[in-house]
Amino acid sequence: MQSGARSSNFCRPVLQQPVKLEPRPELSRFWTFASPILALLITVLIGVALFAALGKDPVKGLLVFFYEPIKNGYALGELTVKATPLLIIALGLAVCFRSNVWNIGAEGQFVFGAIAAGGVALMADKTTGGWIVLAILVAGTLGGMVWAGIVAWLRDRFNANEILVSLMLVYVATLLLSYMVFGPWKDPNGYNFPQSKTFEAVTQIPRLFKGSRVTIGVIIALVGVGALWVFLFRTRAGFAQQVGGLAPAASRYAGFSARRAVWIALLTSGGAAGLAGALEVAGPLGQLTPYVPAGYGFAAIIVAFVGRLHPVGMVFSAILMSMFYIGGELAQSRLGLPKSLTGVFQGLLLFTLLACDTLIAYRVRRKAAAKAAVLTTSSLQASTPLTAPIARTTEGAL
């Protein structure tokens, strides 16, 4: 009886259903485009739980983020104002990331471009002509290129890590901005506030509609979308940039210059960020303040990856990210939530996107296996001694 009880225990089946990631034979084209959508849905679900945990109505919270920014013409205009710098910066970053150059300091290039553009704008007076607008945009673009050029030179000359260098230069640019608005460029009639004087009206970036803050920056951004598409997919230079990022060895074998790719990527990215800075200070802001750094340079990294580093995809991701910005501001004023909720949603979207991107190269498999325990050697020998060695041999082979 004791031996029988022991045998019944060993023969009890144990069901195991492990979930494992199985490499795909090739990358999934479906999940390449579906992954951002799934990431957004997961972000929304987490947001609902977050609103509930904070004691707020989840429906009102979602309406603030996803309906209020598009409910009327004025809201759409403000959405465009936020989306324009995000899209312009993301277009430049896409060139970097496709080239396997990791520029994380677009925020610093944005700020330095704003400083350069603001310096030109402060030179204008009542007699200045409309040409000053073009000079402001050129100054901002060149300022961003200079700031990114420091990164490119250090990477090229000393093989410095562009991630660390570009990131540290963000703080240098921010401190330089603070020095200028607290010191040489401080408005003497500004009641001691750390800000420059308001720019002359002639320096204002032309607006598209009367009564709206939407400027020609949105047209520049859309032209940039088309230009980037042509560069990446219809030119030899764009092909060389992408080959250098995907296969450096093949790039060198084909005769493409790795040094040139680094310079092109960083100067393009820096110029785009500097242009966005010029459009911001000579557009909606109209002066230099310590609050020029709005996080656009960092948020544009998320815009670039959610948009799959594709010019058209980044248009939609820029709109989504600007909804997070506006939603965060409205959540602060209407729901009494901290403005930092914007950063929470941005971080959630990036985190879930990175997780969902796993499905591009891997598929989830649920493997069901029923294991019947093998009888112990002693019980086998007690019942059928001649089959025990065969059982052991078979088990070892398995």
Salt bridges, closest charged atoms under 4 A:
GLU22 OE2 - ARG363 NH1 3.38
GLU22 OE2 - ARG365 NE 3.51
GLU68 OE1 - LYS71 NZ 2.92
GLU68 OE1 - ARG334 NH1 3.12
GLU78 OE1 - ARG213 NH2 2.67
ASP156 OD1 - ARG259 NE 2.84
GLU162 OE1 - ARG155 NH1 2.97
GLU200 OE1 - LYS126 NZ 3.40
GLU329 OE2 - LYS82 NZ 3.21
ASP357 OD1 - ARG308 NH2 2.36
